[in-house]
Structure formats: C-alpha cells, structure tokens
Amino acid sequence: MSKRCDVCDKGPMFGNNVSHAKNTTRRRWNPNLKKLRVVYKGALRTLKVCTRCLKAGKVVRAPIVARTPASVS
C-alpha cells in the first residue's frame, strides 16, 4: 500500500533521527492521509487524500446518504 496522496502525489519524506550524542538513524515522515469518498472529476470515488488537499478544497466530499431500515413504518 503506497503512502501517496491521490490528488497531489505527496509521498513520504526521509531524514535522520539525531540523538544527543549525534548518532543518526534513518526515519521517515508519512503524509497525513485520509481515506475518503469524494466527488473527483465528476465521479464518486474512494481516494487517499492528504489533509492539505482536503483543507484547500481540491476535492469535495461525497454527500452522506442516510440509511433508513425498510421495516420501519
């Protein structure tokens, strides 16, 4: 499973953990992704969207359809 935003293609960044003794070990920063149902290019799709794209309005969340039980009268 890739850690990439489906809208802006943002992926993980890499760097080092640095201790007080200046020992370095590799680490990574993953983007803040949310799996959402969105209206994207005129179609209803499930995408992994970073929170920056969601906040900037690059995607529109799908309307929530309330489910009602059929047996309720």
Buried (B, 14 or more C-beta within 10 A) or exposed (E): EEEBBBBBEBBEEEEEEEEEEEEEEEEEEEBEBBEBEBEBEEEEBEBBBBEBBBEEEBBEEBEEEEEEEEEEE
